Amino acid sequence: MNQRLIAEIGKSQRLRIVNRLKRTQGLSVGELAEALGMSYMGVKQHCVELERLGYLDTWRRPRAAARAGRPELAYRLTRKAHELFPAASNAMTLQLLEAAQSLYGPLAPEKLLYRVFQRKTEAYLAQMRGATLLERAREFAALREAEGCMAEVEQGPEAGPVRMVEYHSPLAGLLAAYPALLARLEQEMVSRVLGVPVKREQTEVSGLYACIFRAG
């Protein structure tokens, strides 16, 4: 995490709140308190402060059908909160790719990024030991988690479809600059590592990012 911004946030309980919200599409104070084992008022005070600092915003979330009533207030991360998490690309990376394009032509960035992803794929494959798709997905998610991607694996009932969800992208800068290319390279990489075709779906709401890889 960005140490300067962590110092601004201060208390460790606030970091726990931010980390929990990062893996969701937003939670109410009550949901946060239950998930983190904290008091309702304690969570509320931290959320108010995080909103003041610009890391959270609020929205009126419709209640589930089983819980009739007025929409409830929920907190979610803002785009500023992305700066708290690991980044593997920065302004210099983008400048280098732009320079390569200027010197060697419009395909230079694609060729360079393709080679980088090829090497990353080979490094992942060398560490995979699982025999089944679920085992490989869990191993791969653990590797991605260690890189700051906040990855989780889910499987449907009765050994149904496997999907891997990443709640953070250290390559956010590159994704913004080369969205179609990065999406294709990530999809190809995950497909090779898992050994099956995958579909990639990306969503971004406020400061919340989620990338889902559906396997099989």
C-alpha positions in Angstrom: 0.0 0.0 0.0 1.0 3.6 -0.5 2.7 4.5 2.8 2.0 8.2 2.5 -1.7 7.7 2.1 -1.7 5.0 4.8 -0.3 7.6 7.2 -3.1 10.0 6.2 -5.7 7.3 6.9 -4.1 6.6 10.3 -5.8 3.9 12.3 -5.5 0.3 11.4 -9.3 -0.2 11.7 -9.7 2.2 8.8 -7.4 0.0 6.7 -9.5 -3.0 7.5 -12.6 -1.2 6.4 -11.0 -0.1 3.1 -9.7 -3.6 2.5 -13.1 -5.1 3.1 -14.9 -2.7 0.9 -12.4 -3.3 -1.9 -13.7 -6.8 -2.3 -17.4 -5.7 -2.5 -19.7 -3.4 -4.4 -20.3 -1.5 -1.2 -21.5 -2.3 2.3 -23.7 -0.7 5.0 -22.3 0.2 8.3 -24.1 -2.8 9.9 -22.6 -5.2 7.3 -19.1 -3.8 7.9 -19.5 -4.1 11.6 -20.6 -7.7 11.4 -17.9 -8.7 8.9 -15.0 -7.0 10.9 -16.2 -7.8 14.4 -16.4 -4.1 15.3 -19.0 -1.9 16.9 -21.6 -0.2 14.8 -20.6 3.3 16.1 -16.9 2.5 15.7 -17.4 1.6 12.1 -19.6 4.6 11.5 -17.1 7.0 12.9 -14.3 5.6 10.7 -16.4 5.7 7.6 -17.4 9.3 8.2 -13.7 10.2 8.5 -12.7 8.1 5.4 -15.4 9.9 3.5 -14.1 13.3 4.7 -10.6 12.3 3.4 -12.1 11.4 0.1 -11.6 7.6 0.2 -15.3 6.7 0.5 -18.6 7.9 -0.8 -22.2 6.9 -0.1 -25.1 5.7 -2.1 -28.7 4.6 -1.5 -28.7 0.9 -2.1 -32.1 -0.8 -2.8 -33.0 -3.4 -0.2 -33.3 -7.0 -1.1 -36.8 -8.3 -1.9 -36.8 -10.2 1.4 -36.0 -7.0 3.3 -38.7 -4.5 2.4 -38.2 -0.9 3.3 -36.5 2.3 2.2 -33.2 2.1 0.4 -30.3 1.8 2.9 -27.1 3.9 3.0 -24.0 2.0 1.9 -20.4 3.0 1.7 -18.1 2.3 -1.3 -14.6 3.2 -2.3 -13.8 6.2 -4.5 -11.2 6.4 -7.3 -8.8 8.1 -4.8 -8.8 4.8 -2.8 -7.1 3.0 -5.7 -3.9 4.8 -4.8 -3.8 2.9 -1.5 -3.1 -0.4 -3.3 -0.1 -1.8 -5.2 0.6 -0.5 -8.7 2.9 -2.2 -11.2 2.5 0.5 -13.8 3.1 4.2 -13.5 3.6 7.3 -15.6 7.1 6.2 -16.6 5.8 2.9 -17.9 3.4 4.7 -20.1 6.0 7.2 -21.3 8.3 4.4 -22.3 5.6 2.7 -24.3 4.8 6.0 -26.0 8.5 6.5 -26.8 8.7 3.0 -28.2 5.7 3.7 -30.4 7.3 7.0 -31.6 10.6 5.3 -32.4 9.5 1.9 -33.7 5.9 2.3 -35.0 2.3 1.8 -33.8 2.8 -1.9 -33.0 5.7 -1.4 -30.7 3.7 -1.2 -27.4 1.7 -4.3 -28.3 4.8 -6.3 -29.1 6.5 -5.2 -25.8 3.4 -6.0 -23.7 2.9 -9.3 -25.5 6.4 -10.3 -24.5 6.0 -9.2 -20.9 2.8 -11.3 -20.6 4.4 -14.2 -22.3 7.1 -14.3 -19.7 4.7 -13.8 -16.9 2.6 -16.7 -18.2 5.7 -19.0 -18.3 6.6 -18.0 -14.8 3.1 -18.9 -13.6 3.0 -22.2 -15.4 6.3 -23.2 -13.8 4.7 -22.9 -10.4 1.4 -24.7 -11.1 1.0 -28.2 -9.6 -2.8 -28.7 -9.4 -4.4 -31.6 -11.3 -7.9 -30.3 -11.5 -9.2 -27.0 -12.8 -10.3 -25.9 -9.3 -6.9 -26.7 -7.8 -5.1 -24.8 -10.6 -7.5 -21.8 -10.2 -6.8 -21.7 -6.4 -3.0 -21.9 -7.0 -3.2 -19.2 -9.6 -5.4 -17.0 -7.4 -2.8 -17.3 -4.6 0.0 -16.2 -6.9 -2.1 -13.2 -8.1 -3.1 -12.4 -4.5 0.6 -12.2 -3.6 1.0 -9.6 -6.4 -1.8 -7.4 -4.9 -4.6 -8.4 -7.2 -6.9 -9.4 -4.3 -7.9 -12.6 -6.1 -10.5 -15.1 -5.0 -11.9 -18.3 -6.5 -15.5 -19.3 -6.5 -17.2 -22.5 -7.7 -20.9 -23.1 -8.4 -22.9 -25.8 -6.6 -22.3 -29.4 -7.4 -18.8 -28.8 -8.8 -20.2 -26.2 -11.2 -18.4 -23.5 -13.2 -15.2 -22.1 -11.7 -14.5 -18.4 -11.7 -11.7 -16.2 -10.4 -12.4 -12.7 -9.3 -9.8 -10.0 -8.9 -10.8 -6.9 -7.0 -7.7 -4.8 -7.8 -5.5 -4.3 -10.8 -1.9 -3.2 -10.3 -1.9 -2.5 -14.0 -4.7 0.1 -13.8 -2.7 2.7 -15.6 -2.0 0.4 -18.5 -5.6 -0.8 -18.6 -6.8 2.8 -18.9 -4.3 3.5 -21.7 -4.6 0.2 -23.6 -7.9 -1.3 -22.5 -8.6 -3.7 -25.4 -5.0 -4.9 -25.6 -4.6 -5.5 -21.9 -7.9 -7.2 -21.6 -6.9 -9.6 -24.4 -3.5 -10.3 -23.0 -4.9 -11.0 -19.5 -7.6 -13.3 -20.9 -5.0 -15.3 -23.0 -2.7 -15.5 -20.0 -5.4 -16.8 -17.6 -6.6 -19.3 -20.2 -3.1 -20.7 -20.7 -2.4 -21.0 -17.0 -5.7 -22.7 -16.2 -5.6 -24.9 -19.4 -9.1 -24.0 -20.4 -10.8 -21.2 -22.3 -11.9 -18.3 -20.1 -14.1 -15.3 -20.5 -13.0 -12.0 -19.0 -15.5 -9.5 -17.6 -14.5 -6.2 -16.1 -16.6 -3.7 -14.1 -15.8 -0.4 -12.5 -18.2 1.6 -10.3 -16.9 4.7 -8.5 -13.6 3.4 -7.1 -14.6 -0.3 -7.2 -12.9 -2.6 -9.7 -13.7 -6.2 -10.4 -12.4 -8.5 -13.1 -14.0 -11.9 -13.4 -12.5 -14.8 -15.3 -15.1 -17.5 -16.0 -13.4 -20.8 -16.8 -14.7 -23.6 -18.9 
